[in-house]
Amino acid sequence: MTTANINTNMLIWARERSGIAVSEFARKCGVSQDKLSEWESGRRPLTFKQAMTYAEKAHIPFGYLFLTRPPIDELPIPDLRTVDGQANRKLSAELLDLIKLMQQRQEWYKDYLQQHFVGPNPIVGRFAVKDEVSSIVHDMRIALGVGNHPQRGSWEDYYRDLVNRIESVGVLVMRQSDVGHYTRPLRVEEFRGFAIADDYAPIIFVNHADALGARLFTLIHELCHIWIGQSGISDANTHTHREEEILCNAVAAEFLVPASEFETLWQTDLESWQANLPMLEAHFHVSTWTLARRALTLNFIALGEYQRYINAQQAAYRDREDSGGPGYYRTKKAQISQRFSRAVVSQALCGQLLLREASQLLGGIKPNKIATFAKELGV
């Protein structure tokens, strides 16, 4: 049986990069931990089939196992994340693979638009980092056709409505909590969202592994990145010193909860500051996560109070019971920009795009099921 003349040091690098525990990785490869150890130490050679399986489970190209040294993982978009005011350079395989997929989708959709003689999107880069928060917020509200806040409905309704309105102005909104499978979850500690600005096909991604209430703020934060024409991956850190992140945080806060209105409604004489939240939630129709953050930025609560509240919300979200959720195609419909999905399935069904290429762009929907997904989209 032919063995693969690979660099065993690359095996260890690939497994550690994947973030998968040794016992789980051995199980995925269909071998014992002892045999996995023998592979990685070079005591037992791998066949080509075993090496290909190893690379697949580690989510790396097979050719990487033959390199003399590991490649340097670099983000293809600006890294705007901070931890204690310092740049956060931690990169997971999931994040890198996710951004690569979003860039593939963006490139395809850009070509699609240009083939259909669609011009550049006028909102991308309409403002700059030096512009006033109020000016950007006013322009965003006009473009999206929304007022200071909804008059009725839940914040979840508002979130869905904003996603649809953002898509209507030509921005693709992508949302998911893993990279194609629950075994490859996205980590909130690593990032909350990112934006990839482009004159034709701007993309926003919201990390749905985050607590429900945090997503609304992330959505508008990333939209501001499109408005100023600057790509970047963000963690919405309140201590950031990056100029563009400070601006996008301020724009999201003012867009969702106007300061002048919030200040008139906040009551300082209540037994607990959290007692303000139900009334404010009913008035602004945004999440209590967003309201707590606004209270922090306006100095109504201290950072410690805010952090304890957010930590409790995140813990409650992690501990929630899984109610089963929607079906597969409805989930895909919610995860992938509907504007993008309709373009892909339309091209596939009329023979302008190979079904296997459409399957890859749509995150692994089987080629023979694309027609079913088209019905879910109403195409």
C-alpha positions in Angstrom: 0.0 0.0 0.0 1.4 3.4 -1.1 2.4 5.7 1.8 2.3 9.5 1.7 5.7 11.1 2.2 4.4 13.9 4.3 5.9 16.2 6.9 4.7 14.9 10.2 5.2 18.3 11.8 2.4 19.5 9.6 0.1 16.9 11.1 0.4 18.3 14.6 0.1 21.9 13.3 -3.1 21.1 11.3 -4.8 19.3 14.2 -3.9 22.1 16.7 -5.0 24.8 14.2 -8.4 23.0 13.9 -9.0 23.5 17.6 -10.4 19.9 17.8 -9.5 17.9 20.9 -7.1 14.9 20.3 -9.7 12.3 21.3 -12.3 13.8 19.0 -9.9 14.2 16.1 -8.9 10.6 16.4 -12.6 9.6 16.3 -13.1 11.7 13.2 -10.2 10.0 11.5 -11.6 6.6 12.6 -8.5 5.6 14.6 -7.4 5.3 18.2 -5.5 8.0 20.0 -2.5 5.7 20.1 -2.5 5.3 16.3 -3.0 9.1 15.8 0.0 9.6 18.1 2.1 7.2 16.0 1.1 9.1 12.8 2.1 12.4 14.3 5.4 11.2 15.7 6.3 9.5 12.4 6.5 6.0 13.9 3.7 4.8 11.6 3.4 6.1 8.0 0.0 7.2 6.6 -1.4 5.9 3.3 -2.5 8.6 0.8 -6.1 7.9 1.8 -5.4 8.3 5.5 -3.5 11.5 4.9 -6.3 12.9 2.7 -8.8 12.1 5.5 -6.6 13.8 8.1 -6.4 16.9 5.9 -10.1 16.9 5.4 -10.9 16.6 9.1 -8.4 19.4 9.9 -10.0 21.6 7.2 -6.8 22.2 5.3 -5.8 21.6 1.7 -4.2 18.2 1.3 -1.1 19.8 -0.2 -0.4 21.6 3.1 0.8 18.3 4.6 3.8 18.3 2.3 5.0 21.8 3.2 8.3 22.2 5.1 6.8 24.8 7.5 3.2 25.9 8.2 1.8 28.8 6.2 1.1 32.0 8.1 -2.6 32.6 8.6 -3.5 36.2 7.8 -6.8 37.9 7.6 -7.6 39.1 4.1 -9.5 42.1 5.6 -8.4 44.6 8.3 -8.4 43.2 11.8 -10.2 45.8 14.0 -10.7 43.6 17.0 -9.1 44.6 20.4 -8.6 43.0 23.7 -7.7 45.4 26.5 -6.9 48.0 23.9 -4.4 45.7 22.1 -4.9 44.2 18.7 -6.4 40.7 18.8 -4.4 38.4 16.4 -6.0 35.1 17.3 -7.3 33.4 14.1 -9.3 30.2 14.0 -9.7 28.0 11.0 -13.4 28.6 11.1 -13.0 32.4 10.8 -10.5 32.1 7.9 -12.7 29.6 6.0 -15.8 31.7 6.6 -14.2 34.9 5.2 -12.9 33.0 2.2 -16.4 31.7 1.5 -17.8 35.3 1.8 -15.2 36.6 -0.6 -16.1 33.8 -3.1 -19.8 34.8 -2.8 -18.9 38.5 -3.2 -16.8 37.9 -6.3 -19.5 35.8 -7.9 -22.2 38.3 -7.2 -20.1 41.2 -8.4 -19.6 39.4 -11.7 -23.3 38.6 -11.9 -24.3 42.3 -11.4 -21.8 43.5 -14.0 -23.0 40.9 -16.5 -26.5 42.4 -16.0 -25.2 45.9 -16.4 -25.9 47.0 -12.8 -23.8 50.0 -11.8 -21.8 50.6 -8.6 -23.7 50.8 -5.3 -24.0 54.6 -4.4 -24.1 54.0 -0.6 -20.6 52.4 -0.4 -18.2 54.9 0.9 -20.7 57.7 0.9 -19.3 59.1 4.1 -15.8 59.1 5.8 -14.5 58.4 9.2 -14.2 62.1 9.9 -17.9 62.8 9.3 -20.4 63.5 12.0 -22.3 60.6 13.6 -25.6 62.5 13.3 -25.1 63.0 9.5 -24.4 59.3 8.9 -27.3 58.2 11.0 -29.7 60.6 9.2 -28.5 59.4 5.8 -28.8 55.7 6.8 -32.4 56.3 8.0 -33.4 58.0 4.8 -31.8 55.3 2.6 -33.5 52.5 4.6 -36.8 54.3 5.0 -36.9 54.0 8.8 -37.7 56.5 11.6 -35.9 56.9 14.9 -37.3 53.6 16.1 -40.3 51.3 15.4 -43.7 52.2 16.8 -44.7 48.6 17.4 -43.5 45.0 17.3 -40.6 43.2 19.0 -36.9 43.9 18.5 -36.7 40.6 16.7 -39.2 41.9 14.2 -37.2 45.1 13.9 -34.0 43.0 13.2 -35.7 41.1 10.4 -37.1 44.2 8.9 -33.8 46.0 9.0 -32.1 43.0 7.3 -34.7 43.2 4.5 -34.3 46.9 4.1 -30.5 46.7 4.1 -30.7 44.0 1.4 -33.1 46.3 -0.6 -30.3 48.9 -1.0 -27.9 46.3 -2.4 -26.0 45.1 0.7 -25.8 41.4 1.1 -26.5 40.2 4.7 -25.1 36.8 5.8 -25.9 35.3 9.2 -24.9 32.0 10.8 -23.4 30.4 13.9 -21.1 27.8 12.4 -19.2 27.0 9.3 -21.6 24.6 7.6 -21.9 22.2 10.6 -22.4 22.5 14.4 -19.0 20.8 14.9 -17.4 24.0 13.5 -18.9 26.7 15.6 -18.0 30.4 15.3 -16.7 31.9 18.5 -18.1 35.1 19.8 -14.9 35.7 21.8 -13.2 35.9 18.4 -15.5 38.2 16.5 -19.1 39.5 16.4 -19.2 40.5 12.8 -17.4 41.8 9.8 -18.0 43.9 6.7 -16.4 43.5 3.3 -16.9 46.8 1.4 -17.1 46.7 -2.4 -18.4 49.1 -5.0 -20.8 46.5 -6.4 -21.4 43.7 -3.8 -20.8 44.9 -0.2 -21.3 42.2 2.4 -22.2 42.2 6.1 -21.8 39.2 8.2 -23.4 38.8 11.7 -22.1 36.1 14.0 -25.3 34.3 15.1 -23.4 32.4 17.8 -23.8 35.6 19.8 -26.6 36.4 22.2 -29.8 37.3 20.4 -29.9 40.9 21.6 -26.3 41.6 20.5 -27.0 40.9 16.8 -29.1 44.1 16.3 -26.2 46.3 17.3 -23.7 44.3 15.2 -25.9 44.6 12.2 -25.9 48.4 12.3 -22.2 48.6 13.3 -21.2 46.6 10.2 -23.6 48.6 8.0 -21.7 51.8 9.1 -18.5 50.1 7.8 -20.2 49.9 4.4 -21.4 53.5 4.6 -17.8 54.7 5.2 -16.4 52.2 2.6 -14.1 50.4 5.0 -13.8 46.6 5.4 -13.0 45.1 8.7 -13.7 42.4 11.3 -15.1 43.7 14.6 -15.8 42.6 18.2 -17.7 45.8 19.1 -15.4 46.4 22.0 -16.3 49.4 24.2 -12.6 50.1 24.9 -11.5 50.2 21.3 -9.1 53.1 20.3 -9.5 52.5 16.6 -11.1 55.6 15.0 -13.4 53.6 12.6 -14.6 51.3 15.4 -15.4 54.2 17.7 -17.4 55.8 14.9 -19.3 52.6 14.0 -20.1 52.0 17.6 -21.5 55.5 18.0 -23.5 55.3 14.8 -25.1 52.0 15.8 -26.0 53.4 19.2 -27.5 56.6 17.9 -29.3 54.8 15.0 -31.0 52.3 17.4 -31.4 54.5 20.5 -31.3 58.3 19.9 -29.4 59.9 22.9 -31.8 62.8 23.4 -34.8 60.6 23.6 -33.1 58.0 25.8 -31.9 60.7 28.3 -35.4 62.0 28.8 -36.8 58.5 29.6 -34.1 57.2 31.9 -35.0 57.2 35.6 -32.2 57.5 38.1 -34.3 57.1 41.2 -35.2 53.4 40.6 -34.0 50.8 43.0 -32.1 49.1 40.2 -30.9 50.5 36.9 -32.2 47.4 35.2 -35.8 48.4 36.2 -35.6 50.9 33.3 -35.2 48.3 30.7 -38.8 46.9 30.3 -40.2 50.4 29.7 -37.3 51.4 27.4 -37.6 48.1 25.4 -41.3 48.8 24.9 -40.6 52.3 23.7 -37.6 51.8 21.4 -38.4 48.2 20.3 -34.7 47.2 20.6 -33.1 44.5 22.7 -32.2 45.1 26.4 -28.6 44.3 25.4 -28.6 47.4 23.1 -30.3 49.5 25.8 -27.7 48.5 28.4 -24.9 49.4 26.0 -26.6 52.8 25.4 -26.8 53.4 29.2 -23.1 52.7 29.4 -22.1 55.1 26.6 -24.2 57.8 28.1 -22.7 57.2 31.6 -25.9 56.1 33.3 -24.3 52.9 34.4 -20.7 51.8 35.1 -18.7 49.4 33.0 -18.8 46.7 35.7 -22.6 46.9 35.8 -22.9 46.7 32.1 -20.4 43.7 31.8 -22.2 41.7 34.5 -25.5 42.2 32.7 -24.1 41.2 29.3 -22.3 38.2 30.8 -25.6 37.0 32.3 -27.4 37.4 29.0 -24.7 35.5 27.2 -24.7 32.7 29.8 -28.5 32.4 29.5 -28.2 32.2 25.7 -25.5 29.4 25.9 -27.7 27.5 28.4 -30.9 27.8 26.4 -32.8 24.6 25.5 -32.7 23.6 21.8 -36.3 23.7 20.6 -35.4 22.1 17.3 -35.6 25.3 15.2 -36.8 25.7 11.6 -36.2 23.2 8.8 -33.0 22.9 6.7 -34.2 25.1 3.8 -35.7 27.7 6.0 -32.4 27.8 8.0 -30.4 28.3 4.8 -32.8 31.0 3.6 -32.2 32.8 6.9 -28.5 32.4 6.9 -27.7 33.4 3.3 -28.6 36.7 1.8 -31.8 36.2 -0.1 -30.8 38.7 -2.7 -27.7 36.5 -3.3 -29.5 33.2 -3.1 -32.1 34.1 -5.6 -29.4 35.2 -8.1 -27.6 31.9 -7.6 -30.6 29.6 -7.9 -32.0 31.5 -10.9 -28.7 31.2 -12.8 -28.4 27.5 -11.9 -32.0 26.6 -12.9 -31.6 28.4 -16.3 -28.3 26.6 -17.0 -26.1 29.6 -16.7 -24.3 28.2 -13.6 -23.3 24.6 -12.9 -25.3 23.0 -10.2 -22.1 21.9 -8.3 -20.9 25.5 -8.4 -24.2 26.7 -7.1 -24.0 24.1 -4.4 -20.7 25.4 -3.2 -21.9 29.0 -3.2 -25.0 28.1 -1.2 -23.0 26.4 1.5 -23.3 22.8 0.5 -27.0 22.4 -0.5 -27.0 19.3 -2.6 -27.1 20.0 -6.4 -30.3 17.9 -6.8 -32.0 19.9 -4.0 -31.4 23.4 -5.4 -34.8 23.4 -7.1 -36.3 22.6 -3.7 -34.4 25.6 -2.2 -35.6 27.7 -5.1 -39.3 27.0 -4.0 -38.4 28.1 -0.5 -37.1 31.3 -1.9 -40.2 31.8 -4.1 -38.1 31.7 -7.3 
